[in-house]
Amino acid sequence: KKSLLIEGVVDDDGLTKSGEMFLISGQGVRAQCEKLGLSLSYIELSSQNRKIEHVLLEHLSADRDTKWFYIENKFYGFIFMSLIKPIFIHLGINRSSCVFENDLEEEFISCFTPSYFDSRVESIELQNIFFEDREGNGYSRIETDNLIGIYKAVGYEFFKKMVVFEFRDNNPCNIGWPDLIGLDNSGIKFVEVKRGDNLTSGQLYNFPLIKELGMQLDVCVVRGRNR
C-alpha cells in the first residue's frame, strides 16, 4: 500500500482518480468506453496508406452541415493557449509552471472572467487570427470565422473549467484531446479516431471532463485494409 500511496493510486479514502484511470488503462477500448460512458462505433474504410484521422475526416465531411477539423492536442496548444497567453503577460510570467512556482493560482483564475473571454474572442476576430499547421503534422487549417465559431460554441464555462482544472487542481490537460472537432448550428462535437488501440492516459483524464461539460464525444474505430 505504501508504494500505491506514493504513486497516488490510493489515499486514505481508497482509490484516487489516478487509481481509477490506472485500473482501466490496460483494458480494451470497448471496456474503457463503457467505463467512461462514451459512445463507441466501428466503421469500414480503406485508408490507402493515409492517416486514419484524414480518412475519417474526409468521410465525415461528406455531411456538409458540419465542418470537421483535425486538430487533436492543438485544441489545447493553440485554441486554449490563445485565450490565456495575455494573462501570462499580465502576470509577468511565460509558462504554466510559473503559476504554481509563484503561488499565482487564484489570481490567474480570477483573471479569466466572462468579460475577459468575450474581449479575447473579439480580439482574435479583429486580428484575423487563424490556425495553420506549420509543423507538418497534417492538422487542418482553421480560418478565423470557423475559429471564432469554435470559441463561441464551446463557450466560457468550458474554458473556465479547463483553467480551474489545470491551474487550481494542477491537472495539466495539454495532451489527450480528441482527434477531430466538428462545428455545426447545434454546437460542437468531438470524435476520437482509433484503429483498435486503447485510449491513452491523457484521454482517460480529459474525456470525462469533456463529457461532464455536456460536449458530444464519440470514439470511432476505423477498420479496413491499408490500401
Disulfide bonds with the S-S distance in Angstrom:
none
